[in-house]
Amino acid sequence: MDRVTVEQHVAASAQPLLAEVFAAIGTAAREIGRKIRLAGLSDVLGAAGATNVQGEQQQKLDVFANDVMMAELGKLGSVAALVSEEDDDAVLTSHPAGEWIVIFDPLDGSSNIDVNVNVGTIFSIQRVAPGGDVHAAMLQPGTAQIAAGYVVYGPSCMMVISLGAGVDAFTLDDSGDFLLGTAAMHMPTQGPYYSTNEANASTWPAAYREYLQWLLDGKLNGKTYSSRYIGSLVADFHRTLLKGGVFLYPPTDKAPAGKLRLLYEANPLGMLAEQAGGAAVFGAGRILEIEPSKIHQRTPLIVGSKAEVDALQKMVAEAN
Ligand code: P6P
């Protein structure tokens, strides 16, 4: 494959003005990835001693990753605002005329870092119309996203993105470039895996338990399944994108509105799933059509191959 960097790919796309945003995300990802690789040798593991707006223990690396993303993206004249899982409020940059809002989870799955498990950065890009209200623009539904993607920090560091015309994957090489490795990714129409925290199953709505049993009984096209659950959303999603199957985080007693966050987890991954031929729902409806009301609102998330997700959506809709 020709040597194409993510910046070159974006510059040649229908959204060339986003090239500098992806360059900044790449710079941040290189810094975050390096910190993670060397975490065992420096005092960056463990809790930072504060809790974030989610009520979660902030890990030192969460704070580091957030600072790096804020610094690299905040310097761009084209970025008007930043929304982060780690900050209570949106951050307005010193570029109010900027066209983009970048919404991100700087380091998802960070509770897994101490045990050297894949973690990720997830991002969503929305547009602000000239003279438009930036706060209203950050609450647009997922269907309005101009671009979305994630970086997965694993045995290799990969950036997987969509600009609204398919999904492409870039791998960080030794020279520090994210190089196009797989173009036009397609999620298998049905997969061998289901991915969920079954410890919560007793508190799911009954339709979700019935669905999972139905699936495991081979009732979906006679296919059988294996369980895979890493507990890092980006890693579980990345496997689902490549191998197929379904990831489920249903409503639970502890999180009746769902645990995962709409703006910087469900929407970007929902866009990637749909662009790769898969689907993403909150239960009876499509994730990308939810009209957000708050920047940190949560949602149930069922995402993956169309066969499994469509079957879940139908079962939940019939149960409601
Ligand atoms: P549970 C990690 O904390 C995270 O936000 C996602 O990365 C992951 O999918 C989910 O929570 C795991 O949640 O309740 O199964 O531990």
Boltz pocket constraint, residues with backbone or C-beta under 6 A from the ligand:
constraints:
  - pocket:
      binder: B
      contacts: [[A, 108], [A, 109], [A, 110], [A, 111], [A, 197], [A, 231], [A, 232], [A, 233], [A, 234], [A, 236], [A, 259]]
      max_distance: 6.0
